[in-house]
């Protein structure tokens, strides 16, 4: 328990540091937002205010890979319903962009006094509970099998490619000149923080979806203590820096449509249980050789691109009609994935 709490405190403090050094407010770390920015940087969507190759994402994957290799835990595996994992990542991003943040940013927003994040937390818990019901009903996530070791290095190579593009800034890479995508801590500091957090997350198995799932399913609070640590460190940092603003209104990069904050994070919680981990956990698994997690991450990147190309993502003004329809459709698809096996006997993997 001590390790997971320490990791949580470090992650929370790192998020405050990155925000103080230039990252958007309440967004020292946000997996969904950063993957969305990367999608924009690669030209996969045209929203000019959210385009940047976030070095934190690169660091997370490489940090997890380095520590996994050092501890001989780099185990290349995959084949556990990879197409389904891609779809779950895609839907996870639709829900996250309806709320405007992943579970990690939800905690950071709450630590800054944003009560909209509390509504999101309730939705996230609801989605987790429905996911647990799917597991209890017989949902089979599939079983990964060992793969050639070279397969596990495809994702790190992609990350090194992104790092090269970030440093060299070729013409085909896009960088925001205004908005959240233009707000960033120095590259080397962001990369270093990502490497440290990636290594610590790999060692501790940090995962908020897993923490809530284990709390409700087997009464084990171990993983949940990590996010308590994140909240405490971020809360302390915001209070010290005078960044704590309690309330619903006038919160940075957030909206006050409670129903859609709730349902958006319900999608994220439900999908995370079925996929075996929250967005942060998927990045760490991908870094340590899980090729199914790589497909989940790709699903999240393309989900972000799709959301911005078709007007599904929320803004400070709220979630539009297209986004609302997408959230409802996502919940329906997740219900089919999670409970569809009951329609004709247990599905085989």
Number of C-alpha atoms within 10 A of each C-alpha: 12 10 14 23 22 17 25 29 22 21 29 29 23 23 28 26 19 23 19 18 16 15 22 20 20 31 25 30 27 24 28 28 24 26 28 31 31 28 28 28 27 19 18 19 22 16 19 20 17 28 30 28 28 26 27 29 28 25 26 30 27 28 27 31 28 19 22 21 15 10 10 10 16 21 17 23 21 22 17 18 16 19 14 19 26 23 23 30 30 26 29 34 37 32 37 32 28 31 36 28 31 29 27 25 22 28 28 31 29 24 28 27 22 25 21 23 31 20 23 30 21 16 25 30 21 19 26 28 20 23 27 21 16 23 17 11 14 16 20 20 17 15 11 16 11 12 16 10 13 9 14 23 19 15 24 19 12 12 20 14 12 21 20 12 17 19 12 10 13 10 8 10 18 22 23 18 14 12 12 20 26 19 19 20 21 13 16 13 15 25 22 17 24 26 25 22 25 31 25 24 26 26 18 19 20 28 26 26 28 24 23 24 26 17 15 15 16 9 11 13 16 19 24 23 22 30 25 18 21 26 25 20 22 31 24 19 22 21 14 10 11 10 17 20 18 14 13 18 13 13 20 14 18 24 23 21 18 19 13 25 31 25 27 35 36 30 33 35 34 32 35 29 25 24 25 18 24 27 31 26 24 25 27 32 28 27 35 29 30 26 25 25 30 25 24 27 28 19 23 29 25 22 28 32 28 20 24 23 14 11 15 25 26 28 15 14 11 19 25 16 12 14 24 20 12 21 27 16 14 24 21 13 17 23 16 13 18 25 20 17 17 14 9 7 9 14 13 7 10
